[in-house]
Amino acid sequence: EQMAFMDRKNNIKFSTLESKKEVAAGANVVHAYGKNSVYEIKATIDVVDCNKNGKRIDIMVRRLSDNKVFDYSGCGMYRGDTDIHNVWSLYELNGERISPEKFPREFPHFEFDLAQLKMSGFAGCNQVNGNIRFDYNSLIIEPLISTRMYCSETSEIENEILKILRSSPIYKIKDLYLYLEIPGSSLILRKVE
């Protein structure tokens, strides 16, 4: 939600809380825009890898007073939507609301930590954890590791949840919900307040 940029050589210091992000459909490109009273900025994160987990970033900064444009290119990490940094509980699986009564031990929940790029949680029977990274609108958890307990009453639900998490789902956050989708399966998590 916040954009900040600094160029000491050209004496540019830019930050704004007002910004927006667009993911180009089918093009694997993210555009982020921001503006304050002095500058306008457009950052384009491209599909081109430029180092381990890094993506090529092109930045255009325009000074509003005289329309002077400054262009930059570099390589950086794309950390996904900052709203994912939270604890989420199971809400819906493949279009069906999931009731807590189905889980005798604990209701499935997951924590995504963007500072550490880790996820951990409980999938219905087993504890899970893994490293996370993002590829535009996809959430990649690798490796996703889980304990190996067997729970006959929840194993089918857990297996479906793990299948979705392991398949680099497309993710979207809207209001208090995190939507994770792969072909033929979907998972909706609700933010824990």
Long-range contacts (C-beta under 8 A, 24 or more apart in sequence): 1-82, 3-32, 3-34, 3-41, 3-43, 5-39, 5-41, 5-59, 5-61, 7-61, 7-70, 7-72, 10-70, 12-39, 12-61, 12-63, 12-70, 14-38, 14-39, 14-41, 14-61, 16-41, 21-81, 23-136, 23-137, 28-135, 28-136, 29-136, 30-78, 30-136, 37-64, 38-63, 38-64, 38-65, 39-63, 39-64, 40-64, 45-76, 45-78, 45-136, 47-136, 50-75, 51-75, 53-77, 53-133, 78-134, 78-135, 78-136, 79-114, 79-117, 79-134, 80-114, 80-132, 80-134, 80-139, 80-171, 81-171, 81-173, 82-114, 83-173, 84-112, 84-114, 84-139, 84-171, 84-173, 84-178, 85-112, 85-113, 85-114, 85-115, 86-111, 86-112, 86-191, 86-192, 87-111, 87-191, 87-192, 88-112, 88-178, 88-189, 88-190, 88-191, 88-192, 89-189, 89-190, 89-192, 90-124, 90-161, 90-187, 90-189, 90-190, 91-177, 91-188, 91-189, 91-190, 92-186, 92-187, 92-188, 93-157, 93-160, 93-161, 93-186, 93-187, 93-188, 94-160, 94-185, 94-186, 94-187, 95-186, 98-157, 102-153, 102-154, 102-157, 103-154, 104-153, 104-154, 105-151, 108-157, 108-158, 108-161, 109-192, 110-189, 123-158, 123-161, 123-162, 123-165, 124-151, 124-154, 124-155, 124-157, 124-158, 124-161, 125-149, 125-150, 125-151, 125-154, 125-155, 125-158, 126-158, 128-162, 128-165, 135-168, 137-170, 137-171, 137-172, 138-168, 138-169, 138-170, 138-171, 139-168, 139-169, 139-170, 139-171, 139-180, 140-168, 141-165, 141-166, 141-168, 160-185, 160-187, 161-187
